[in-house]
Amino acid sequence: MEMDIPLTDLFWCPLCGYRGLFKAEPAAYVKCICGRWWVIGDYEYFLSLTREERKEMKKWDINLFSDHRELNSHTFVQAATYS
């Protein structure tokens, strides 16, 4: 049986070492738990965007609370819980 796996990019923060899979189509921002902003996906596409288009890009905000929940900054309904 074949499955379609959604296109995701592996994010690995070089400062704190946090790793996670995030959807970037074709590029997105990730705010890591250490507070730094990173661009994942196609970096050449990111450089070709105007300032207004960059403001409209998808933003992932990684927040680890006491119950280890990671939330997307745009959709608080979709939450992944880690144990």
C-alpha positions as CSV (number, residue, x, y, z in Angstrom):
1,M,0.0,0.0,0.0
2,E,1.4,3.4,-1.0
3,M,0.9,6.5,1.1
4,D,1.3,10.1,0.2
5,I,3.5,11.8,2.8
6,P,3.0,15.5,3.0
7,L,6.0,17.6,2.1
8,T,7.8,18.6,5.3
9,D,11.2,20.1,6.0
10,L,13.4,19.0,8.9
11,F,14.3,21.9,11.1
12,W,17.4,21.6,13.3
13,C,18.4,24.7,15.3
14,P,22.2,25.0,15.3
15,L,22.0,27.0,18.6
16,C,19.9,24.9,20.9
17,G,19.7,21.6,19.0
18,Y,15.8,21.5,18.7
19,R,14.6,19.2,15.9
20,G,11.2,19.1,14.3
21,L,9.3,18.6,11.1
22,F,7.4,21.6,9.7
23,K,5.5,22.2,6.5
24,A,7.1,24.8,4.3
25,E,5.5,25.4,0.9
26,P,7.9,26.5,-0.5
27,A,9.4,28.5,2.4
28,A,8.3,29.4,5.9
29,Y,9.6,31.0,9.1
30,V,10.3,29.1,12.3
31,K,10.7,30.8,15.7
32,C,12.7,28.3,17.8
33,I,12.4,27.8,21.5
34,C,15.7,29.6,21.9
35,G,14.1,32.8,20.4
36,R,15.9,32.9,17.0
37,W,14.0,33.1,13.7
38,W,15.0,30.7,10.9
39,V,13.9,30.2,7.3
40,I,13.1,26.7,6.2
41,G,12.4,25.4,2.7
42,D,13.6,26.9,-0.6
43,Y,15.9,29.7,0.4
44,E,16.3,30.9,-3.2
45,Y,12.6,31.4,-3.4
46,F,12.7,33.3,-0.1
47,L,15.3,35.7,-1.5
48,S,13.2,36.4,-4.6
49,L,10.2,37.6,-2.5
50,T,9.4,41.2,-1.9
51,R,9.0,42.6,1.7
52,E,5.2,42.4,1.5
53,E,5.3,38.8,0.3
54,R,7.7,37.8,3.1
55,K,5.2,39.2,5.7
56,E,2.5,36.8,4.3
57,M,4.7,33.7,4.6
58,K,3.7,30.9,7.0
59,K,5.1,31.3,10.5
60,W,5.7,28.5,12.9
61,D,6.1,29.4,16.6
62,I,7.6,26.7,18.8
63,N,6.4,26.9,22.4
64,L,6.9,24.2,24.9
65,F,4.6,24.5,27.9
66,S,4.4,22.4,31.0
67,D,2.3,19.8,29.1
68,H,4.9,19.7,26.3
69,R,2.5,21.1,23.7
70,E,3.7,22.6,20.4
71,L,1.3,25.0,18.8
72,N,1.1,26.6,15.4
73,S,0.9,30.3,15.7
74,H,-1.9,30.5,13.1
75,T,-4.1,27.6,14.0
76,F,-4.4,26.9,17.7
77,V,-6.8,24.0,17.0
78,Q,-4.0,21.8,15.5
79,A,-1.8,20.8,18.4
80,A,0.7,18.0,18.7
81,T,1.2,16.6,22.1
82,Y,4.5,14.9,23.0
83,S,5.1,12.4,25.8
